[in-house]
């Protein structure tokens, strides 16, 4: 079965940085475009950024210039480097496959909590 395990979240002050990891198993990881998503309480799930199987990235306007998605296919892992964090970045962060047209699969893990607060 496909498992996606997010890690690296925590409490950080505004302006700080965190690096999230998403370890995949049960999938031929290198084939798939991957995405990072987040959901804050009371909000819809939001696409944060994507990375294609070839390494091309795209980002939501809200995080562009601050966040970087990368991947290591040998480790079956996708990363989200988050810099200059803002309180509005507070959310549970998830990874998933990012298919054409924004389609995902029901591979959601537990996510990792990111809290940005002074």
C-alpha positions as CSV (number, residue, x, y, z in Angstrom):
1,X,0.0,0.0,0.0
2,X,1.1,3.5,-0.6
3,X,2.3,5.4,2.5
4,X,3.3,9.0,2.7
5,X,4.8,10.1,6.0
6,X,5.4,13.7,6.6
7,X,7.8,15.0,9.2
8,X,9.7,18.0,10.3
9,X,7.0,20.3,11.5
10,X,7.1,22.2,14.8
11,X,6.7,25.6,16.4
12,X,8.8,28.4,15.0
13,X,8.8,32.2,15.4
14,X,7.8,34.5,12.6
15,X,10.7,34.9,10.2
16,X,12.1,31.4,11.0
17,X,12.6,28.4,8.9
18,X,11.6,24.8,8.8
19,X,12.3,21.9,6.5
20,X,9.6,19.3,6.0
21,X,10.2,15.8,4.6
22,X,7.7,13.4,3.0
23,X,8.9,9.8,2.8
24,X,7.0,7.7,0.3
25,X,6.7,3.9,0.1
26,X,4.6,1.5,-1.9
27,X,5.0,3.7,-5.0
28,X,7.3,4.0,-7.9
29,X,8.2,7.4,-6.6
30,X,10.3,8.7,-9.5
31,X,7.4,8.4,-11.9
32,X,5.1,10.9,-10.1
33,X,4.8,14.6,-9.8
34,X,4.5,15.4,-6.1
35,X,2.9,18.2,-4.2
36,X,2.8,19.8,-0.8
37,X,-0.5,20.9,0.5
38,X,-1.6,22.5,3.7
39,X,-4.8,23.0,5.7
40,X,-5.4,25.5,8.5
41,X,-8.4,25.1,10.8
42,X,-11.5,26.3,9.2
43,X,-9.8,26.6,5.8
44,X,-9.9,24.5,2.6
45,X,-6.8,22.5,1.7
46,X,-4.5,24.6,-0.3
47,X,-1.9,23.6,-2.8
48,X,1.5,25.0,-1.7
49,X,3.8,23.8,-4.3
50,X,4.6,21.0,-6.8
51,X,7.6,19.3,-8.3
52,X,7.4,17.2,-11.4
53,X,9.2,13.9,-11.9
54,X,11.8,15.9,-13.7
55,X,12.3,18.5,-11.0
56,X,10.3,21.5,-12.3
57,X,8.5,23.4,-9.6
58,X,5.5,25.6,-9.2
59,X,4.3,27.5,-6.1
60,X,1.3,29.2,-4.8
61,X,1.5,33.0,-4.9
62,X,1.3,33.1,-1.1
63,X,4.6,31.2,-0.7
64,X,6.5,32.1,-3.8
65,X,10.0,33.2,-3.0
66,X,9.8,31.8,0.5
67,X,9.3,28.1,0.0
68,X,11.2,25.6,-2.1
69,X,10.1,22.1,-3.1
70,X,12.8,19.5,-3.9
71,X,13.0,15.8,-4.2
72,X,15.5,13.0,-3.8
73,X,14.3,10.0,-5.9
74,X,16.9,7.7,-4.5
75,X,15.4,8.3,-1.0
76,X,11.8,8.4,-2.2
77,X,11.5,11.7,-0.4
78,X,10.2,15.1,-1.2
79,X,11.1,18.2,0.8
80,X,9.6,21.5,1.6
81,X,12.0,24.2,2.7
82,X,10.1,27.0,4.3
83,X,11.8,30.3,5.0
84,X,10.6,33.6,6.3
85,X,7.7,31.9,7.9
86,X,4.6,33.9,8.7
87,X,1.7,33.3,11.1
88,X,-0.6,32.6,8.2
89,X,1.6,29.7,7.2
90,X,0.3,27.9,10.3
91,X,-1.3,24.7,9.1
92,X,-1.0,20.9,8.8
93,X,1.2,20.2,5.9
94,X,0.7,17.1,3.7
95,X,2.3,15.6,0.6
96,X,0.6,13.7,-2.1
97,X,0.9,12.9,-5.8
98,X,0.1,15.9,-7.9
99,X,-1.5,14.7,-11.1
100,X,-2.6,16.6,-14.2
101,X,-5.3,19.1,-13.5
102,X,-4.6,19.2,-9.8
103,X,-5.9,15.7,-9.2
104,X,-4.6,13.8,-6.2
105,X,-5.1,10.3,-4.9
106,X,-6.3,9.1,-1.5
107,X,-2.8,8.7,-0.2
108,X,-3.0,11.4,2.5
109,X,-0.9,10.7,5.5
110,X,-1.2,12.2,9.0
111,X,0.5,15.4,8.0
112,X,2.9,17.5,10.1
113,X,1.9,20.5,12.1
114,X,3.6,23.8,11.4
115,X,2.9,26.5,13.9
116,X,4.3,30.0,13.4
117,X,3.9,32.1,16.5
118,X,5.8,34.4,18.7
